[in-house]
Structure formats: C-alpha cells, structure tokens
C-alpha cells in the first residue's frame, strides 16, 4: 500500500507533511485505498486528473480531503428506543459505497466537482377514473403543441443563415444541423427529434453532454449552435501507433485551450504522456552508458570471493600437510621400533633435518645432544667428517658449546646427587643403608676444555 496521496499536488502521507501536522497538532489524515471493483475504479480514474501513471487498485491511496463530506462516515450510529440516534466518533473514518473523489483544493478550481443536491421526490397521488379523461386531453394538447413548434423550427431553420461549414436538412422526421471539415467529412451534427423536441449533439458520431437538452424556441437552437461551432476538435495524441484514446471526448475544453501550447482533450493528453514517458524510459535504458561504480562493485565482489577461496584452500593444504606429517612420523616409528635406542635417535634426527629447507634452526633432543658431545670428545676429526659429509645430522661446534655452557661445572657434588640418594634411601631398610661416597678426579683434553 502506498502511504502517499495519489492526487497530484497533495502532500498528505509524505514524511515532511506528517512532521508539520504533528508539530501543529493536526490529526493524521485518513487514507483510502483505490477500490478493486473495476467499475468504481474506472470512475476514480476519470475523476482524478493525473496522467503520468495509472491508479493501482488496492495499492495507491487517496486521502479524505478529496471526498465530499456526504461520502465520509465519521460516526457509529445507534438508534435508541425513544427514536433518537446516538453517535460515537470512529477512530478511523470509512467511505460509503460508491464514493468518488471530487474535491481537489491543490489543483485548478474547475476540476473540483460539487456533488449535486439530492432532490426530494414528492409522493405521487393515484389518479381515479374520473380524472383520466382530463389527463388524456392534456396529452393531446401537448402533442399538438410539440408538432406545431417542430414545424415552426423547420421553417425558420430552412431560411436562416448558418455559420460557415454548416448546413441544414430534414431527415427521418428530425431536424439535422451538420458541419463539414476541409475534407468534406461530417464532424459535428445537431439533431432535434420530432417526437419530444429533444436535442442531441454528436461530434464524430460521439454523443456529447450539453446543458440544453430540449428545445422550445429558435433561440435555444441558436445558442447550442454557437457553442458547438466554437468547439475545437481534439487532434488526438499525435502518435502514429496510437492516434487517439478510447475515451476521447472529440473536443477540447475551452479553459485548457488558452493554457496549453498544444491543446488536446484530457484522455488523449494522458495517453500521449504515458506513451512519451514509456518511450523515454526505453531510450534511456538503451542509451545508458555503464558507469565505473557498478563495474568496480562487481570487481570487489569477485576479489572477495577469490580471497575467501584462497583462504579455504590454504587451510585445506595445511591440514593435509599435518596429516601427511603425522602419517610419516607414525610409519617411521613403526619401522625403527626394533632398532637400538641410539640408532633410533640418529634416524629421528635425520628425518627431522630432511623436513627442513635450511640446516639452520634445527631442533635436537637432549639425548641426541649428549651422543654428539661424546662423539666430539672422542675425536674432533671424526665429528667434522661425519658432519661435513652429511653422514649423520650433527649440530655445529658452536651449538655444542652453548649446550656445554648451560651445564653446571662447579666443584664438589651436585645437589641433584643428594636428592637422588635421599629418594633412594627412603625406600631402603635401615640395615641396607650402608655405603661409601668416593670422589675421583678426571682429566679433560685441551680441545674440549677450550
């Protein structure tokens, strides 16, 4: 449902108007949706002077300002036992049946149509038999009067000078005034019937509503003739594919004739504007040049999707590497489980070094460091040969020196020795706690101590 009023020039329903009404303390205006009944919807479309778009049933809305007060139901009415009517104000106004918008305060005044006052029909009295002869006499007199008036009009029109392009003829017991255009086509005609002197006006064989519908004298015909002669023919939409609207009234309103550069009837103007707007939008869509903004937006979206895809693939590759590493480590452990402990340490060190791209930064177990220290102590040349030929994965001399510096080399027994003895003796019997501590000396070669 549209929250804004469909009538052109009306600001009801817009946020700015709602804010102003709230600040001024004005009650919110009630909005009514367009009817879904096709006949009533067609009356709404004809009543509302808007040509840029069609009124959508059940979607577009019209505010209460454009309806006559007689169409609005503001109260709940209850008839009391004493005959009086009790009224309670409704929270929301509702429309009565067949309500049509007719008040347009923001548009020219001639577009607003006041609802005609309903005439009170007097009660008809039943005529008795004694009055019937008199009534028949009145009808006979009336018929004679109509026939006499018709003959007089015929004689006057036959000798009367008519405006340019007009002619008079008597056809099928009716008086006919016609008008021809430059191509000798009949475009306007006025017909006066012989039976009841009713007057009808046709423009291009389309009946036109006029105020004077009956003729009593020649002045009535002269007046209608002048009005019809002043009518300007509607040129249609001016479009080859759709030359005229189906609801075209065939003539132009005299008020719009002086206000518009290329005047045409309201329906043809609506049809032309709708067609021109549709064609303009179509051409704009065809000739629209692509801007860099949507292209950049699409590139950013593609880049974002690719980054997410790369991140997912990297995570997947890392997981596969971890699984391969775990599988290879497990298979290595199963293969070397029957080897001696020292050989197992050597094999683990070799496989760990093989996984590294650079020999620097390798990590070694404590047991393997101790074995490397013993090999270095035994022979410096053997150690360098095994290391330079990559026979075994051995750390460099500087790495071994750093490990040696971390070892405690103070004189006497280490505290760890006494802690181990204390732990051992706590589980021994008193008679077993006998022994001797011996302190022996050792000599280190100069190459190790330096």
HELIX and SHEET records of a PDB file:
HELIX    1   1 UNK A   15  UNK A   24  1                                  10    
HELIX    2   2 UNK A   38  UNK A   47  1                                  10    
HELIX    3   3 UNK A   64  UNK A   66  5                                   3    
HELIX    4   4 UNK A   69  UNK A   71  5                                   3    
HELIX    5   5 UNK A  109  UNK A  111  5                                   3    
HELIX    6   6 UNK A  129  UNK A  159  1                                  31    
HELIX    7   7 UNK A  218  UNK A  230  1                                  13    
HELIX    8   8 UNK A  254  UNK A  257  1                                   4    
HELIX    9   9 UNK A  266  UNK A  287  1                                  22    
HELIX   10  10 UNK A  292  UNK A  335  1                                  44    
HELIX   11  11 UNK A  341  UNK A  354  1                                  14    
HELIX   12  12 UNK A  366  UNK A  378  1                                  13    
HELIX   13  13 UNK A  380  UNK A  388  1                                   9    
HELIX   14  14 UNK A  397  UNK A  406  1                                  10    
HELIX   15  15 UNK A  415  UNK A  425  1                                  11    
HELIX   16  16 UNK A  430  UNK A  432  5                                   3    
HELIX   17  17 UNK A  446  UNK A  449  1                                   4    
SHEET    1   A 2 UNK A  31  UNK A  33  0                                        
SHEET    2   A 2 UNK A  61  UNK A  63 -1                                        
SHEET    1   B 2 UNK A  72  UNK A  79  0                                        
SHEET    2   B 2 UNK A  85  UNK A  95 -1                                        
SHEET    1   C 5 UNK A 166  UNK A 171  0                                        
SHEET    2   C 5 UNK A 174  UNK A 180 -1                                        
SHEET    3   C 5 UNK A 186  UNK A 193 -1                                        
SHEET    4   C 5 UNK A 199  UNK A 203 -1                                        
SHEET    5   C 5 UNK A 206  UNK A 208 -1                                        
END                                                                             
